[in-house]
Amino acid sequence: MDWDDGGLGNAAEASVAVLHPVPFSHLLKTDVLGVLATAGIVLHETGPAAEPRPQPVSLARLSTDALVAIVTRLQLGLYGDFDDAGEPCWNREKQWASADICMERACLLEQHGLLP
């Protein structure tokens, strides 16, 4: 609610402004887009004219060698370790840094075109 000091007879009158929600795509054609861009926020149009996102490669299209490479890297990342002599070994009790494991798995999927 806003007060209108310029009302009739210089008496303050209350006025109510109603805001209706609109889709973000409507902002692309207003000055709000420029203000957001200045603040570092960039909106992209997602309507029918928007470019479709690429789809991940179908697992059925991957070669046996690619699937073996993916699984091997997953196993090594999760359970590959070094023993006291510095030799590689499997360690079911290996401690993981969750952010690192997630990033490594995402990179692995990206290398094989499997990011959704």
N, C-alpha and C positions, 0 to 999 in steps of 0.2 A: 504494500500500500504506500502510495506517495501522497504528499500534501501539495496542493496547488495554491501557492501564495498569490497567484494572479487571478484568482476566481472572481466572481461577481461581487462587487462592493468591497473589494480587498479582504474578503473573509476567506480564510483558508478552507479549502474543500478537499475531501479525500477522493482519490482516484485509484482504481485498481487496474493493474496491467496483467493481462493473461498471457502466459508463454505456452506455446504448444511445441512439444518435441518434434524434431524433424530428423530424418536420416542424415548421417555424416556426409553422404554424397551431395546433399543440398548445399553444404558449406563450401564445396569446391567452386561454386560460382559466386561467392561473396567475398567481402574484404576480410572476413574472419580467417580465411585460408592464409592470407598474407600475414596476419597477426600471429597465427599459429606457427607459420614457417619462420618468422623472426624469432620465435621462442624455441626453435629447433624441432618442432613437431610437424611432420609432413604426412598429409593424408593422401592416400591413393584411391582412385576411383575403383569400385568393385562391381560396377554394374555390367550390363551386357557388353559394353565396349572395352571392358578390362581384358587384358591378356590372360589367358588361362594358365594356371600353374602347371609345370611339367609333372607328369606322373612318375612314380618310382618304377624302376625296371621290374618286370615280373620275375619272381624267383625261378619260374619254369624256364626262363630264357638264359639263366646263368649256366655257364659250363660247369662240369664236375670239378675242374681245376679251380675255378673261382669259388665254388662252394667250399672246397677243401681249404682254400686260403683263408676264407672268412672264418670258418670254424676254428682253424688252427690259431688265428690271431685272437679270437675270443677266448679260447682255452689259455693261451699264453698270457693274455692280459689279466685274466681272472685268477689263474692258478700257477703260472710260471714264476719260479723263484730261483734263488741260489742257495746252495747248502753252505755249511761252515767252511768248506774248502774252496768256495767260489764257483763250484760246478753247477750248471743248470739242473733244476729238479722240479717236480710237481709238489705243490704245497696246498692241500685242501684248507688249511687254516690261515692262509695268506690274508693279511689285513688290507683292506681297500680304502683308498681315498675316494669317496663317492663322486665328487665333482670330476676328478681325473678319469675315473672309470667311465662315467657318462660321456665325457668329451671324447675319449678314445673310441668308444663304441660308435658315437655319432660320426666321427671322422672315418671310421672303417666303413660304415654304411654309405657315407657320401662318396668314398673312393669307388664303390661298386654301383653307384647310381641308385641306391636304395632309400634315399631320404624321401619321406612322403611330402 
